[in-house]
Amino acid sequence: MKAIAINGSARAAGNTEILLDKCLAVLAGGGITGELIRLSDKTINPCRACGACFKSKDNTCIMQDDNFQSIYDSMRDADIILLGSPVYFGSATANLTALLDRAGYVGRANGNVFSRKLGGPVVVARRAGQNFTLAQILFWFMIMDMVVPGSSYWNIGFGRNPGEISDDAEAVATITHFAENLVWLAKKVNA
């Protein structure tokens, strides 16, 4: 099995990435290989809802930017997809939502390629907004017909400056348990 973790944060190696790395480490301990994809150095243009992907049906987007297609291909090839975002003014980052809108359209146009994949959201904020952003990303998993396990709490954490999330013991424990549930579920699905 293969997992990818997509970090929607503008900060490489920040709090969101720390939690995603924690997930990937737990998955690796369960025998699931993983890859981290950072959106911080990539340009993902927003979807134009042109519908070309429904006409071509070739798992591509007609918009030619330098990053969408390779990330979409990695998402399509993965068995587990983790999506992480900090909270920016009450919602997920623009780069992450642009990626999800386009991946959603192209995936749906090509037989709902994300159906029954495993995954879940990871959200970090300085003070508030995590629940809305968690729901925002979770809605994408739900409409893509994916399977998301629970945890001991919501997959959220508190931190502003890079590294502060490590002081949020409950967030680290919640994310660890979430990733353990992904390993358990992956083994059940592939039994």
C-alpha positions as CSV (number, residue, x, y, z in Angstrom):
1,M,0.0,0.0,0.0
2,K,1.1,3.6,-0.7
3,A,0.1,6.8,1.1
4,I,0.6,10.4,0.2
5,A,0.3,13.4,2.5
6,I,-0.4,16.7,0.8
7,N,0.7,19.7,2.8
8,G,-1.4,22.7,1.8
9,S,0.5,25.1,4.0
10,A,2.6,28.0,2.6
11,R,5.2,27.1,5.2
12,A,7.4,24.1,4.4
13,A,8.3,22.2,7.6
14,G,5.7,24.1,9.6
15,N,3.1,22.8,12.1
16,T,0.9,21.2,9.5
17,E,3.8,19.3,8.0
18,I,4.9,18.1,11.5
19,L,1.5,16.4,12.0
20,L,1.5,15.0,8.5
21,D,5.0,13.6,9.0
22,K,3.7,12.0,12.2
23,C,1.0,10.3,10.2
24,L,3.5,9.1,7.6
25,A,5.8,7.7,10.4
26,V,3.0,5.7,12.0
27,L,1.9,4.4,8.5
28,A,5.5,3.4,7.8
29,G,5.6,1.5,11.1
30,G,2.6,-0.4,9.8
31,G,4.3,-1.3,6.5
32,I,2.7,1.4,4.4
33,T,5.1,3.5,2.3
34,G,4.5,7.2,2.2
35,E,5.4,10.4,0.4
36,L,5.0,14.1,1.4
37,I,3.9,16.6,-1.2
38,R,4.3,20.3,-0.4
39,L,2.2,22.8,-2.1
40,S,4.3,25.7,-0.7
41,D,6.5,25.8,-3.8
42,K,3.9,24.9,-6.4
43,T,1.3,26.8,-8.4
44,I,-2.1,25.2,-8.7
45,N,-4.5,27.3,-10.7
46,P,-8.2,27.2,-9.7
47,C,-10.7,25.1,-11.6
48,R,-12.5,26.9,-14.4
49,A,-15.4,24.3,-14.4
50,C,-15.0,24.1,-18.2
51,G,-16.0,20.4,-18.3
52,A,-13.2,19.4,-20.7
53,C,-12.2,16.6,-18.4
54,F,-15.7,15.0,-18.8
55,K,-15.2,15.1,-22.6
56,S,-11.6,13.9,-22.8
57,K,-11.9,11.2,-20.1
58,D,-8.1,10.7,-20.0
59,N,-7.4,11.6,-16.4
60,T,-6.0,15.0,-17.4
61,C,-7.0,18.6,-16.9
62,I,-7.0,20.9,-19.9
63,M,-5.4,23.7,-17.9
64,Q,-1.7,23.6,-18.2
65,D,0.1,24.6,-15.0
66,D,3.3,23.1,-13.9
67,N,2.1,21.1,-10.9
68,F,-1.5,19.8,-11.0
69,Q,-1.1,16.8,-13.2
70,S,1.8,15.1,-11.3
71,I,0.1,15.7,-8.0
72,Y,-3.2,14.3,-9.3
73,D,-1.4,11.3,-10.7
74,S,0.1,10.7,-7.3
75,M,-3.3,11.0,-5.6
76,R,-4.8,8.5,-8.1
77,D,-2.0,6.0,-7.5
78,A,-2.2,6.2,-3.7
79,D,-4.2,4.0,-1.5
80,I,-4.3,6.5,1.3
81,I,-4.6,10.3,0.9
82,L,-3.9,12.7,3.8
83,L,-4.7,16.3,3.3
84,G,-3.3,18.9,5.7
85,S,-4.0,22.6,5.9
86,P,-3.5,25.5,8.3
87,V,-6.5,27.7,8.9
88,Y,-6.4,30.9,6.8
89,F,-9.2,33.3,7.7
90,G,-11.5,30.4,8.7
91,S,-10.8,28.0,5.9
92,A,-8.3,25.8,4.1
93,T,-5.5,27.4,1.9
94,A,-6.3,28.5,-1.6
95,N,-3.7,26.2,-3.1
96,L,-5.2,23.1,-1.4
97,T,-8.8,24.0,-2.4
98,A,-7.7,24.7,-6.0
99,L,-6.1,21.2,-6.0
100,L,-9.1,19.5,-4.5
101,D,-11.6,21.2,-6.9
102,R,-9.6,20.2,-10.0
103,A,-8.8,16.7,-8.7
104,G,-12.4,16.2,-7.8
105,Y,-13.6,17.2,-11.3
106,V,-11.0,15.1,-13.1
107,G,-11.5,12.1,-10.8
108,R,-15.2,12.2,-11.2
109,A,-14.9,12.5,-15.0
110,N,-12.9,9.4,-15.1
111,G,-15.0,6.9,-13.1
112,N,-14.6,8.4,-9.6
113,V,-11.0,7.3,-9.2
114,F,-10.9,8.2,-5.5
115,S,-13.8,5.9,-4.6
116,R,-13.0,3.7,-1.6
117,K,-9.5,5.1,-1.1
118,L,-8.7,5.7,2.6
119,G,-7.6,9.0,4.1
120,G,-8.5,12.0,6.1
121,P,-7.8,15.7,7.0
122,V,-5.3,17.2,9.4
123,V,-5.8,20.9,10.4
124,V,-3.8,23.3,12.4
125,A,-4.6,26.9,13.6
126,R,-3.2,29.4,15.9
127,R,-6.4,29.9,17.9
128,A,-9.7,29.0,16.1
129,G,-11.2,27.8,12.8
130,Q,-10.1,24.2,12.9
131,N,-13.5,22.7,13.0
132,F,-14.8,24.5,9.9
133,T,-11.6,23.8,8.0
134,L,-11.7,20.1,9.1
135,A,-15.3,19.9,7.9
136,Q,-14.4,21.7,4.6
137,I,-11.7,19.1,3.8
138,L,-13.8,16.2,5.2
139,F,-16.6,17.1,2.8
140,W,-14.2,16.5,-0.1
141,F,-13.4,13.0,1.2
142,M,-17.1,12.3,1.6
143,I,-18.2,13.5,-1.9
144,M,-15.3,11.5,-3.4
145,D,-16.7,8.3,-1.9
146,M,-13.6,7.8,0.3
147,V,-13.3,6.0,3.7
148,V,-12.2,8.1,6.7
149,P,-11.6,6.5,10.1
150,G,-12.1,8.4,13.3
151,S,-9.8,9.0,16.2
152,S,-9.9,9.9,19.8
153,Y,-10.8,13.5,18.9
154,W,-10.9,15.6,15.7
155,N,-7.7,15.8,13.7
156,I,-6.9,19.3,14.8
157,G,-4.1,21.1,16.6
158,F,-3.0,24.4,17.9
159,G,0.2,26.2,16.9
160,R,1.3,29.4,15.2
161,N,5.1,29.5,15.0
162,P,6.8,26.5,13.4
163,G,7.3,23.7,15.9
164,E,4.6,24.8,18.4
165,I,2.3,22.0,17.4
166,S,4.7,19.6,19.1
167,D,3.7,21.1,22.4
168,D,0.0,20.2,21.8
169,A,0.2,16.8,23.3
170,E,-3.5,16.1,22.6
171,A,-3.1,16.9,18.9
172,V,-0.1,14.6,18.6
173,A,-1.9,11.8,20.4
174,T,-5.1,12.3,18.2
175,I,-3.1,12.3,15.0
176,T,-1.1,9.2,16.1
177,H,-4.4,7.4,16.9
178,F,-5.9,8.4,13.6
179,A,-2.8,7.1,11.7
180,E,-3.0,3.8,13.7
181,N,-6.6,3.5,12.7
182,L,-5.6,4.0,9.1
183,V,-3.1,1.2,9.4
184,W,-5.7,-1.1,11.0
185,L,-8.3,-0.2,8.4
186,A,-5.8,-0.8,5.5
187,K,-5.0,-4.2,6.8
188,K,-8.7,-5.1,7.1
189,V,-9.4,-3.9,3.6
190,N,-6.5,-5.8,2.2
191,A,-7.1,-9.0,4.2
